[in-house]
Amino acid sequence: MAQLSKTSLSYYLSEYLADLQRAGVQDVWRGDDVKSEEPPTTARRQSVQTSPSATEPAPTPASAPQPPRSSSASDGAVRASQGDDRVAQLQTIAAEVAKCELCPELVSNRTQTVFGVGNPYSELVFIGEGPGAEEDLRGEPFVGRSGKLLTDMIEKGMGLSRSDVFICNVVRCRPPGNRNPAESEARACRPFLDATLDVVRPKFVCCLGAVAATNLLGVNESMSRLRGNVYEYKGAQVVCTYHPAYLLRNPAAKKDAWQDLQLLMKLMGLELPSRRR
């Protein structure tokens, strides 16, 4: 298979996203952005620390949206009939991801690409750093022990179903030895991440780990400084917390992660567990 150049990748996504615009999708990613060597700087922090010791409460939207519904498949069918078939749009991007050979080390070590999974009409997207060994084998993000913990965070913690949300990673190929993605790898895969977010158009994003947060938001901060704040990215409110793999290695941090989830739930207008009947 011939290696795709940045020019051909940019051209393909430009044409593809032009089709999205004709279908009614606004404010989409532009293909010429793939040439940029600088990280995105459009993120804006909206709040200060909102831990129990903070003096200011977490900001809440003036009109809180309803939580994602498990019945949204029927909503998706209606939107598809109106020219908003996000499943087909994501399949088109996934097919291009599967052909990508921009990162030789990742390509030579991958079993398959790992695109994303979940509800393409969801208000909430979780973003991790990259696939691990089991994800590489199964072609699905966040499976195995980390995936089970993320599922518990979504279902037991937030009271949602995993199928209510959309889950993806900064890079779509497994870095060897489960190392962090290199800057060049994250940059090469960034058009796919942006195109995915432009199709799903979430109102809320949860970055799992500092790698996901720094790459999405274009900031250079530790997780201890990132968490507890609300950022804005392309109209979505962004909350950062620890990666499930980190929580498995450091169980004491689960308390902090739970605070982060409660902040996210408050923004989304979800009922906290203590008030559930």
HELIX and SHEET records of a PDB file:
HELIX    1   1 LYS A    6  ARG A   22  1                                  17    
HELIX    2   2 GLY A   31  LYS A   35  5                                   5    
HELIX    3   3 SER A   72  SER A   81  1                                  10    
HELIX    4   4 ARG A   86  LYS A   99  1                                  14    
HELIX    5   5 PRO A  104  ASN A  109  1                                   6    
HELIX    6   6 ALA A  133  ARG A  138  1                                   6    
HELIX    7   7 GLY A  144  ASP A  152  1                                   9    
HELIX    8   8 MET A  153  GLY A  157  3                                   5    
HELIX    9   9 ARG A  162  ASP A  164  5                                   3    
HELIX   10  10 PRO A  176  ASN A  178  5                                   3    
HELIX   11  11 GLU A  183  VAL A  200  1                                  18    
HELIX   12  12 ALA A  210  LEU A  217  1                                   8    
HELIX   13  13 MET A  223  LEU A  226  1                                   4    
HELIX   14  14 PRO A  244  ARG A  249  1                                   6    
HELIX   15  15 PRO A  251  ALA A  253  5                                   3    
HELIX   16  16 LYS A  254  MET A  268  1                                  15    
HELIX   17  17 PRO A  273  ARG A  275  5                                   3    
SHEET    1   A 7 ARG A  44  ARG A  45  0                                        
SHEET    2   A 7 TYR A 231  TYR A 233 -1                                        
SHEET    3   A 7 ALA A 236  THR A 241 -1                                        
SHEET    4   A 7 PHE A 204  LEU A 208  1                                        
SHEET    5   A 7 LEU A 124  GLY A 128  1                                        
SHEET    6   A 7 PHE A 166  ASN A 169  1                                        
SHEET    7   A 7 GLY A 116  GLY A 118 -1                                        
END                                                                             
